[in-house]
Amino acid sequence: MNRVHLPIGDCAYTAVAVYYEDADTVEYVRRDEPSIYRRIDDLLTLVLSMRTREPIGFQLKGFRHFYLEHIKDKVQRPDEIFLELIVILEEAIRSLGNKVFCERERLSAYISAQEIAKEDEVRLSKLSIVA
């Protein structure tokens, strides 16, 4: 839906989340505009547009530990260059289980992050530090 294809040779734009090693955080923001970061829980922070208050991105904190505990062994091809962020968010919901489903606001936040990741087809570059 929000995927943008730029005619740069044979390459098309791909939405990629950024891993900040010092903060151990993965972040994806779809638009560069003034925003507010709203912490949902230990893992998820939603990025909201300051103007409309709609979600425009998200952060996953403590990503290295989460990746090693829940994702690394489930990656089908270890040599993959990119991981789909939607898969990581689905695993987050699965691992949190009833904690997410019991709280309507928390569930809504995870669904918003999933929708952004799915609509923009966000990928996370596989990094050697978490591999």
C-alpha positions in Angstrom: 0.0 0.0 0.0 2.6 2.5 1.1 5.4 0.8 -0.8 7.2 3.2 -3.0 9.0 2.1 -6.2 11.7 4.4 -7.4 13.2 3.9 -10.8 16.9 3.7 -9.7 18.4 1.3 -12.2 17.0 -2.1 -11.4 16.4 -1.4 -7.7 13.1 -0.5 -6.0 12.7 1.1 -2.7 12.3 -1.3 0.2 11.2 -0.2 3.6 13.9 -1.3 6.1 13.9 -1.0 9.8 17.0 0.3 11.5 18.8 -1.6 14.3 20.5 0.8 16.8 23.1 -1.4 18.6 23.8 1.0 21.4 20.1 1.3 22.3 19.4 -2.4 21.3 16.4 -1.1 19.5 14.8 -1.7 16.1 13.0 1.3 14.7 10.8 1.9 11.7 9.1 5.2 10.9 7.3 5.5 7.6 7.2 9.4 7.4 9.6 12.0 8.5 7.4 14.4 10.5 7.2 15.6 14.1 6.2 12.7 16.3 5.6 11.4 19.8 6.9 8.1 21.1 4.4 6.3 23.3 5.8 3.3 25.3 3.3 0.4 25.3 5.3 -2.2 27.2 8.9 -3.5 27.7 9.1 -4.4 24.0 6.9 -2.1 22.0 6.9 1.7 21.6 4.5 3.3 19.0 5.6 6.3 17.1 2.6 8.7 16.7 2.2 11.6 14.3 2.2 14.8 16.4 -0.4 16.3 14.0 -2.9 13.4 13.7 -1.9 11.1 16.5 -2.1 8.2 14.1 0.7 5.5 14.3 3.5 6.2 11.8 6.0 3.7 13.1 7.3 1.7 16.0 10.3 0.6 18.1 11.1 -2.8 19.5 13.3 -2.5 22.5 15.6 -5.2 23.9 15.7 -6.6 20.4 18.9 -8.6 20.6 17.6 -10.7 23.5 14.2 -11.1 21.9 15.8 -12.2 18.6 18.1 -14.7 20.2 15.4 -16.2 22.4 12.4 -16.2 20.0 13.5 -15.6 16.4 16.9 -16.9 15.6 16.1 -20.7 15.6 12.9 -20.1 13.6 14.6 -18.4 10.6 14.3 -20.9 7.8 17.3 -19.8 5.9 20.2 -18.5 8.0 21.8 -16.8 5.0 18.7 -14.6 4.4 19.8 -10.9 4.0 16.5 -9.5 5.3 13.9 -10.7 7.8 10.3 -9.6 7.4 9.4 -7.4 10.4 5.8 -8.7 10.4 7.1 -12.2 11.4 9.0 -10.6 14.3 5.9 -8.8 15.5 3.8 -12.0 15.2 6.3 -13.8 17.3 6.2 -11.0 19.9 2.5 -11.4 20.2 2.8 -15.2 20.4 5.4 -15.1 23.1 3.5 -12.5 25.2 0.3 -14.6 24.8 -2.6 -13.7 27.1 -0.8 -10.6 28.4 -1.5 -8.9 25.0 -5.0 -10.2 24.5 -6.2 -9.2 28.0 -5.4 -5.5 27.6 -7.4 -3.9 24.7 -5.1 -0.9 24.4 -2.0 -3.0 24.3 -3.5 -5.4 21.7 -4.5 -2.4 19.6 -0.9 -1.1 19.7 0.5 -4.4 18.5 -2.1 -4.6 15.8 -1.1 -1.1 14.6 2.5 -2.0 14.5 1.7 -5.2 12.5 -0.4 -3.2 10.0 2.4 -0.8 9.4 5.0 -3.6 9.0 2.6 -5.5 6.6 1.4 -2.5 4.5 5.0 -1.1 4.0 6.5 -4.6 3.7 9.1 -3.6 6.2 12.3 -5.7 6.4 15.0 -5.9 8.9 18.5 -6.3 7.6 20.0 -9.4 9.2 22.9 -8.2 11.3 25.9 -10.2 12.4 25.7 -8.9 15.9 22.4 -10.7 16.5 23.1 -13.7 14.2 
